[in-house]
Amino acid sequence: MRSAKLTTYAGQAAFPGGKADTLEETPWDTARREAYEEIGLPLDEKLRGFNVEHLCELPANLAKTELGVRPCVAYLSPSTAASTSDTSETTSVEDRLIPRLDPKEVAAVFSAPFHSFLRKTWTADGPGPVHKDGRPEKWYRGSWTDWHESRWRMHNFYIPKPPSTPSMLLANPRQLDAQTGLGPTPHQGLSDGKSEPSAIDALTTFRVFGMTARILVDAARVAYGEEPEFEHNSHHGDEDMIARLLKLGRLSEVRKKGELLTKEVIREASKI
């Protein structure tokens, strides 16, 4: 969950990510570095007790801020040594991995059953999503909108908030290391080891929508070889439109301040 203090997409659910530091940095290298900087997931040489397997990269998506987003898909699992250790009480990543957030960019982290992003109703274990007053909330809502001069399916998922969600994390690196096997990271939370009050505490669900939801649906389609129970776009990503915009001279490395993808620009690109 992005920090409410950010200037773009504040307070919205998103994946760790960002721009490449150099032209030589690959999308996977960028994704790993950003995950380390934003949620404290150590880089390969520092990751103890867990494995990160790079599975694939999906077609690029196009943001309204004129950025191309390349989803990198990986599988995070406990290492064999950690799973068989006498001191390991569980093999669940969610139970063992305690992320360390960069509070300037990240307000909270959460997870959801991957297969559920192909389902129209909540079928996973545990309580489903609810409103703040306790009434049941739908797991999925969707609608069609116009984007890229075509019909674009807007997905909305309402993920049940777990009993405790770290908006800030424990500060004692030794305590964290004992629980997770992770080495030091730049973000150590509060000095008293307690959580700072957050607006997230009042939430009962996390809403996942827009590009983030679309990437999750597309990744689940590939992973399970199934189509969603709800309506969706048949294609993956926006690489056709990205190619057209590049021919127009858009999406350059240096972008003018405030330059956005207007309907007029998209319409012109669609004619190429």
N, C-alpha and C positions, 0 to 999 in steps of 0.2 A: 504494500500500500504506500503510494507516494506521499511525501510530507505535504501538509497543507500550506507550508511556507514557500513551496516552489512556484515559479512564475508560469509554468506550463503543466497542464494535466494535474493540478494540485489535488490531493486527496483521492486520486483515482487508483484503481488496482492496475498494476503493470508488472512486467517481468524486470528483473535486473538487466540493465543494458545501457548503451551509450555509443558515442562516436568513437571511431578508431583513432588512436593517438598518432599513428603514422600510416602512410600508404602501404607499408610492408606488413602491418598488423592484420592478420586474417580475421574473418568474422568470429571464428571460434576463440582465437586469442583475445579478441575484444570482449566477448561474452564472459570468458573466465575471469579476466581482469576486473570487469565491472561487477561481477558477482562477489569478488573478493572485496572490492572497495565499498559496495553498498550494503551487503548483508554478511560480510565476514567469512564467506566460503573460501578457505585457503586454496592457494594455487597447488598444482599437482605435487610439487616437491615438499609442500608443508602439510598435505592432507593425510592425517593419521587416523586410521579407524574407518575410513570411508573410501569408496571408489567412485570416480566420475568417468563414465564411459560416453564418449562422443558418438552419438548414433547417426545423426544426419543434419542437414540444413534444408529448410523449406524455401520455396520461392519467396522473393522479397515482397513486402507489403509497402504501400505508399501512404504516408501520413499527410494530413492537411497542412502540416508545417513544412511540407516539401522535403521530407526526409524519407529515404528508403530504409526499411527495417528488415534485416535478414534474421529470421528465427533460427536459433541453433538448439537442437534437441539433444539432451543428454540423459543418462540414467544414473541416478545417485543411489548408492547402496552401501550397506556396511561391508567392510572388507571381510574376507574369510577368517582372518586371524581374530578380528573383533567379534565375529559372530560365534566363534568357538571358544573364546576366552572364558575362564572360570569367573572372571570379574564382570562379565557382560551379562546384564539382566534381561536384555531385549535386543532383537535384531532390527527393530523399527527405526528408520531414519528419523521419523517425526518425533520419536521419544528420546533419541540419543543426541541428535544434532541441535545444539543451541546456537542460533545465529547471533551475530553481533552487528547491530544496525548502525549505519551512518545517520544520525538524527537529522542532519541537514537535508537528506534526500528521502529517507525511508521512515515511515511511521509504524509499520507493523509487517510481519510476514505471516502467511497462513497457507494451508494446503487444502486440496479437495480431491476426491476420487476421480482419477483421470477418465475412466470409462463413462462417468456421469455426464461428461460434456457431449455425449451423443444421445442423451436421454431427455425426454420432455418433462418427466416428473422425477421427483427425488426417490431413488430406489436403493441408495447406499445404506450401510449400517449407521445406526445412531439417529438422533433426532433430526428432523428436517428443518428448513428455514422457517422462521417466525417473524411477525411484526413486533415492534417494541411493546405493544399491548398484549402479546402472547398469541394473537390470532395466526393461523398458519399462513405462510407466504408461499407463493409459487416458486418452484426451483427455476423455471425457465419462462421468459417472455420474449417474444420476437416480433419484428415488424420490418417492412420493406421501405427503403428510402432511396433517393437518387444520389449517386456518387460515381464519379468517373464516367459520366454520361451513360450510365447503365443502372439497373436495379441492384441494390446492395442490401443484403440481409443484415439487420442489426440484431445481434444476440445479446440478451441480458440474463445472466445467471446470478442467483442469490444464494451464496454459500453460507451455511450455518456457521456462526462464530463459535469457535471452541471455548471451553470454560475459561482458559487463560490464554491471552494473545500478547506476546512481548512487544509493547510499544517502545519500551526501552529495556536494556538488558543488564544483567548482573555485572558489576564492575570488577570483581576480583578475578583476574586472569587465572590464578591457580585453582580457584573453585571451578571455573568453567573447564579448565584443562582436565581436571579430575573426572568431570562428568562426560566430556565429549572426546577427549584425546586430541583436541585441536590446539595448535600453537597460538602464540599471541597475534592479535590483529590490531589495526589502528583504532578501532572503535570499542571503547571499554565501558560505555554507559555511565551510570551515576556512581559517585564515590561511596554512597551508603548502601549499595547493593539492592535498593528498592526501585520500584517503577515510578516514573513520573506520571501524574494524572494526564489523561489524554482524552480527546473527544471520541476516540475509538472505543473507549470503555463503555459508552452509552449505546453502541451499535449492537444489533442482534444478528445482522447478516453483513457479508461483504458483497457488494455488487460488482460483478465482473462484466464488462461490456466493451463495445467498440472493437478496435484492432486486437486487443488482448484476448477477448472472447473468440474472435474469428480465428486467431492463431491456435488457440486451444482446440477448437472444433476441427480445424484442418489437421492438426497433429494427431488427434484421436482417430480421425478417419483413416490416416495412414497406418497408425499403430495397430488398430484392431481390424482393418479391412472391412469396415462397416460404414454405412451412411447414417446420418442422424435421423432421429424420429421426427424432427421438425424440418421445415423448409430451410434451404440454405443455398448459397452460390455453389455451382458445380466446380468452378475452377479454383485453383490454389494461388493465392498471392495476386500481385498486380504488375507482373513483369512486362506485360504487353503495353500497358499505359506508361510505365516507366521508360520503356524504349522509345515511345512516341514523344514523351516530354524531353528526353535527351536530344532528339532530333530538332526540337524547338529551341534548344540551348538552355533549357531549364535544368534543375537539379545539379547545378555546377558546384564545385568545391567552395567557391566564395559566393554567398547569397546576399542580396541587398536586404537591409534591415526592413522588417515588416512585410517582406514579399511572401505572399501566400498563394496557394492554388485556388484561384477563383473559378467559377463555372465557365467563364469566358475562356480561360486558359485551357481548361479540360476539354471544352467543346472544340477549340482549335486543334488540340493534339489528337482528338478522336478522328479528325478528318484526314490525318496523314496516312 
